[in-house]
Amino acid sequence: MEIDFLIIGQGLAGSLLAWELIQRQKNVIIVDNNQPNASLVAAGLINPVTGMRFVKSANADQLLPVAIDCYQKLADFFNQTFYIKKTMLRLLRNNKEATACSKRFKDRDYRPYLDKIIPSHPDINTTFGLLRQKQTGYLLTIPLLTALKDYFISLGAYINAEINYDEIKLTPTLRWNSIQPKQIIFCEGHHAATANPWFSALPFQPVKGEIITATATAKVQQNILNYGHWFIPLNNSQFRTGASFDRDSLNTAITSEARDILLNSLKQIYPALTVEKINKQQAGIRPTTLDKMPFVGRHPKYSNFIIFNGFGAKGSLQIPWHSQNLANHLLNKKPLAQASSILRYYHLF
Ligand SMILES: Cc1cc2nc3c(=O)[nH]c(=O)nc-3n(C[C@H](O)[C@H](O)[C@H](O)COP(=O)(O)OP(=O)(O)OC[C@H]3O[C@@H](n4cnc5c(N)ncnc54)[C@H](O)[C@@H]3O)c2cc1C
């Protein structure tokens, strides 16, 4: 069977890219091994201003409207809500952070994202106050990826299989089993760092993270909280909290250490909250990169091999815009965004 694109991996990257290419009438097949992945564990938070110095994510002004529009279009198509807009309260943890934050209010580029500083909150322990942020929220990745998977299946565009890289034949024409794609797009998340024979030279820096989903004994406050870790209210009593950060143990085992760290850190800032039950603890591996920018582009030698990966801890914000940028590149020869193009690492191949 001849097709335009074979996409490997049905995480958020492969799924949104496949959706984009299918919208543009391309013939796509997406293959996934159905293993637990980062996208299904992720909190899906979108937070354009982060870090101790309150820095706007690279190209946030460009990325955010495209992400919101993409999730709204998907919501309209599937008649389901995928993106929940929610105000975020960011704890100012010391004088330095309070000063850095105040400075940002003087910068007009930050005005769309910063609301005001709140000196105190009835539920939250704070000495230096809280920053109320705008344009924040979270993506419901499980319903979104499930809806997209069902859609791909309905089109005959989904195959549940583990791609063994040896099975990809380059000559006489590009082929995987009976499928002859014009191009293959690799979206395997952190697995690419260790397993992909063509792209593992790229400087991935995967990071494990754990997340807890729990029920509280009483109604929880309804803002997203950000205090080094984060708290997301899912409804009146259920919430998620995360995520731990571990560069050393790159596995998906859950640990009591991460659970204690997350629950203790939440207790410190939100002492009134009492956990009735831990419903779930999950672990995943973020496909993070050395320079914190995605890996997008063609292999320098095998030009019909393309990578779409490295979205780190910000997949929900970044992937919709980069899907459009890559589709424009593949279909209309538009240039890729320089900062994420793997041209910057061609010397490593
Ligand atoms: C704990 C945690 C918290 C996070 N929180 C957030 C957050 O709040 N906000 C945010 O934006 N991002 C967050 N992220 C990051 C987010 O998950 C990623 O940016 C994004 O989901 C990466 O998507 P992906 O498609 O590249 O990778 P993945 O979701 O890992 O998908 C890759 C897919 O490829 C499949 N695959 C791999 N190899 C093969 C093969 N050989 N054959 C077939 N299939 C294969 C895998 O099984 C998987 O399904 C978090 C991640 C973690 C782990």
The ligand as a Gaussian input file, in Angstrom:
#p B3LYP/6-31G(d) Opt

LIG

0 1
 C        4.995000      13.323000      34.672000
 C        4.843000      14.180000      33.453000
 C        4.174000      15.387000      33.542000
 C        4.030000      16.192000      32.417000
 N        3.316000      17.343000      32.527000
 C        3.130000      18.112000      31.433000
 C        2.351000      19.279000      31.502000
 O        1.782000      19.628000      32.555000
 N        2.198000      20.024000      30.374000
 C        2.768000      19.659000      29.190000
 O        2.589000      20.349000      28.194000
 N        3.529000      18.553000      29.099000
 C        3.730000      17.783000      30.197000
 N        4.481000      16.656000      30.102000
 C        5.216000      16.417000      28.858000
 C        4.347000      15.811000      27.785000
 O        3.921000      14.569000      28.235000
 C        5.178000      15.670000      26.518000
 O        5.666000      16.909000      26.080000
 C        4.373000      15.068000      25.366000
 O        3.318000      14.309000      25.837000
 C        5.269000      14.229000      24.518000
 O        4.502000      13.587000      23.545000
 P        5.177000      12.615000      22.492000
 O        4.125000      12.229000      21.545000
 O        6.417000      13.239000      21.947000
 O        5.692000      11.358000      23.351000
 P        4.869000      10.158000      24.011000
 O        3.641000      10.626000      24.651000
 O        5.831000       9.400000      24.869000
 O        4.422000       9.254000      22.797000
 C        5.308000       8.451000      22.052000
 C        4.550000       7.239000      21.559000
 O        5.352000       6.479000      20.663000
 C        5.174000       5.102000      20.946000
 N        6.353000       4.359000      20.449000
 C        7.642000       4.534000      20.792000
 N        8.435000       3.692000      20.109000
 C        7.614000       2.952000      19.306000
 C        7.838000       1.915000      18.373000
 N        9.072000       1.448000      18.092000
 N        6.773000       1.385000      17.727000
 C        5.522000       1.833000      17.965000
 N        5.262000       2.829000      18.850000
 C        6.295000       3.377000      19.508000
 C        5.069000       5.097000      22.479000
 O        4.544000       3.921000      23.010000
 C        4.150000       6.299000      22.684000
 O        2.784000       5.935000      22.569000
 C        4.615000      15.808000      31.194000
 C        5.268000      14.590000      31.095000
 C        5.383000      13.776000      32.211000
 C        6.085000      12.453000      32.094000

